[in-house]
Amino acid sequence: MNAAVDQVARSLRPDVRNPMLRLPGMLKLQRLPAPVKEALVTVLMDIRKDAHANAEKCWRKHKSPMAAYWKVVAVYAGHIARALRPRQVGLFKSEGSQHGGSLK
């Protein structure tokens, strides 16, 4: 049997989809009690939403360096929040629909 057949395609690996999973500190966060993780996910998703709004506002004002900064903050917050959620089958299928706006 071919070993390559048994492996998941690289693009489908969780650590490729979410590079934050490669950081040793993420293991510490994932070991937190469920209620603490739930609170963190809520706060991080709020940060993601606010940072995305800031990015759009900066983009409209032609302040591209700050738009890029806020876009990165939004991405990191979302990646960390998703890494703390319980694993779900098909987790990444609907994520593409959450992204929008002019900064793609």
C-alpha positions, 0 to 999 in steps of 0.5 A, a space after each residue: 500500500 502506498 504511504 502517500 494514499 494514507 495521508 491527508 492532502 496537505 491543504 486539508 491538514 489542520 496545521 496548514 489551514 490554521 498555522 497557529 496550531 504549530 505554535 507550542 503556546 497553543 497547546 497551553 491554551 487548548 488545555 484550559 478548562 472548557 468554560 475558559 476556552 468558551 470565554 476566550 473564543 467569544 472575546 477573540 471573535 469580537 476582536 476579529 469582528 472589530 479588527 475587520 471593521 477597522 481594516 475596512 474603515 482604513 481601506 476606505 480612507 486609503 490608509 493601506 498600511 493600517 488596513 493591512 495591520 487590522 486585517 492581520 489582527 482579525 486573521 490571528 484572532 480568528 485563527 486562535 479562536 478556531 483553534 480553541 473550539 471543539 473540532 468539527 467535521 467540515 469545519 473549514 467548508 463554511 469559513 470562506 463565506 465569512 470573509 468579504 469586503 475589499 481586502 481579499 
